Amino acid sequence: MRPGLPHDVLFELGRGLYCRYDAERHGYHGEFEKPVGDSDEIDEAEEAYTREASEGDMEFVLETHLEEFIEANWPRIDFGGPLELYEAEGGRSGRQFPTDIGAIDFLATDASSNEFVVIELKKGRSSDKVLGQCQRYMGWVQQNLAKPGQTVRGLIIAPDIDERLKLALTVAQNVDVLCYRVDFQLSDPREQSQND
């Protein structure tokens, strides 16, 4: 692949360096070709890689599998209401639901209120970007899928809520946040058999 072309997850800066692909920063697939990253961007990527490699590797691995985990465990997840994954005509799933402005992580409906629910996973994006993206998708769903009088709300799933997101949510209508926690533990099976 030539330097400067976007990948689904990574964007090649040049000199064998990559950063996380961001459609707003690097363009949408096929819309334009960005020249090889400038030297400041490459230097910044090298610094970020060495500084965050150890702490960020586990987070990145978890984030890449978060979407798959949520879909596989959908019935067991408490979203705060009875959400059903949306299914479009022709059987198109609500996971990575395509729109003309990008793909919604999950599009669902609330069985109790008949609302559409746009679910966006933070996945390393800044709070400002994920909230703005969620609201854009909400607007798209309102204009393209919702029936008259049917409301659309947003749900952001994130590992935590930072101050920026807290402040933005004070004025963001119909958007909620749920935080996830990954609990990885090792146990000695011999101890369990002694306790049984």
Secondary structure as UniProt FT lines:
FT   TURN            3..4
FT   STRAND          10..14
FT   TURN            15..16
FT   STRAND          17..20
FT   HELIX           23..26
FT   TURN            29..31
FT   HELIX           39..72
FT   HELIX           74..76
FT   STRAND          83..85
FT   HELIX           89..91
FT   STRAND          95..99
FT   TURN            100..101
FT   STRAND          102..110
FT   TURN            111..113
FT   STRAND          116..121
FT   TURN            123..124
FT   HELIX           127..144
FT   TURN            148..149
FT   STRAND          152..158
FT   HELIX           163..169
FT   TURN            170..171
FT   TURN            173..174
FT   STRAND          175..179
FT   HELIX           189..195
//
